[in-house]
Each structure stands twice: as structure tokens, then as C-alpha cells.
Amino acid sequence: MSEVMPSVPGLLFDQVAVTYPRAEVPALAGVTIHAQPARVTAVVGPNGSGKSTLVRALLQRVSLSAGAIRIGDTPRAALSAREFAQRVAVVPQREEVQMPLPVREFVALGRHVHLGAFTPLRAHDLAIIESSLDKAGMAHLATRRTDTLSGGEWQRVRIARALAQEASVLVLDEPTTFLDIAHEMAVFELLDELAAEGRTILLVSHQLNLVARFAAHIVLLHAGQVAASGSATDVMRGDVLERVYEWPLVVTRDPAVGAPALLPLRGGSRGRRA
């Protein structure tokens, strides 16, 4: 692993609680997650466990009922939208473009957090845009309009825009949705490379087996609370995952890298498999 860049902050959710209006139970109830520099931190859990609510809270789309979020030593609430975007790049789960743009122009939006409203792109900015397109595997579609992209291509373009921000903290909510196996692996390997450069990576994902390969720290959420956290070995335990996902399964070993791997069983298999 590369030496950590000294200016890179961690991202801390400190006893965060969120309750949606008219909800009977909180979406998050005292969740603490510390994403540290130079590693991939992954948040996993079943639907409705609170994963995406963490991202919404970070983006201030929902209010905290308790706790705090900090980027390094700075409270999230103390940062303007521009200051936040200079420090944290977020790829949310869903996003619609109001006006279709050529892919290169869309990715260029990531540079505007570092420029004035009417400041033209410099040679340095243009180089970063091209590099971001290349890293996301989208350089060959740079002139295509965003409204002509497939779901997987759109995902990778949004990742390219986040890379163009050059933020030291990168947060991604289900970034491999719509991607085939090759592009899933490419995204996880890219995140691993960015972490090795010293960046702070927080990943929300349903892909437990890939997370177990790449994440140094995993947080398993269940009903708005932390059910387990630690290394893949700490979290990927059959008794814990069966309780959280409410489905029979076994945990084996990934033959390629030796990481824990989840194998769901047929619904009637409980008690009939070793």
C-alpha cells in the first residue's frame, strides 16, 4: 500500500441517527463508521438497512436527529456546497441529467468546483478530464451524448466525473449497478488503486463477495444499526449473515484470493447441506 498523502482526511459518521418524516422507526440509529485514508471501507446490508440513507445524510438531503458527520476534523455542517465538493466526490445511487450533454462536457463538470463560475478550463483541467475518462473506461465515448448511453455506460461516466473532481474522499453508492462482470471488476480494481494512492474510499454495495476481496474494512448494517464491522473474516460469518439477510447460506473461501465468499442456498436447503 502506498504511503498515505498527508492532506487526505478520513470520513467519520459519529453516532448518526436519521428518522424520516412519519416513519415509526429510525432509518439509522446511532451508526458509527470511520472511513480512513488509504483503504476501501465498504458498507453492506440488505435492502432497507440504512445504507443509502448514510449517503443522503452526507449530502444533507436528510437531517440528522443525532450524531455528526466529519470530514477530517471539519464538521460536514460547517462546509459550504463548494467546499464540500472540493473535498468529497459522491456518486449517488440515482441521478438524472436535466439537459443531455456530450460525455466529455459532463465529466468536465467535476472541474468546476475548483474554478470560478466563468473561468475557462485550463490545460491542467483538460488533462484531468481525459485521464478521468480513461480510468473509467469511457474515453472512446467522450463525444457521445449522455442520453444515448446504456445504464452501465452512464454509471461509468458518473464515476469519471467524480474522479475529475480530484477530491481526496470518494463516496460511491452501488457504483456497479448495471455493470457486467468485467466492468464490475474494473471498478473495484480502480477503487483499490485510488485507495493505494492514499485516498479515502467509502463504498456502499450489495456485492458482498467482491467487497470481501477488496475492502479493508466492512460495516454490515441491519435495520439501521451496525450488526458487525471489521475485516472480511470478521463480518462474513454464516451465522451473522443468515440472521441479517434472513436466508440460508454458507460462507466458503474464494479460490482465487482466499477471501470469504458467500454462497446462498436454495430456499428449502436449510438443514440439508453441510
Summary of the structure (lengths in Angstrom):
residues: 274
radius of gyration: 19.2
end to end distance: 37.8
largest distance: 66.7
contacts: 861
relative contact order: 0.17
helix: 36%
strand: 25%
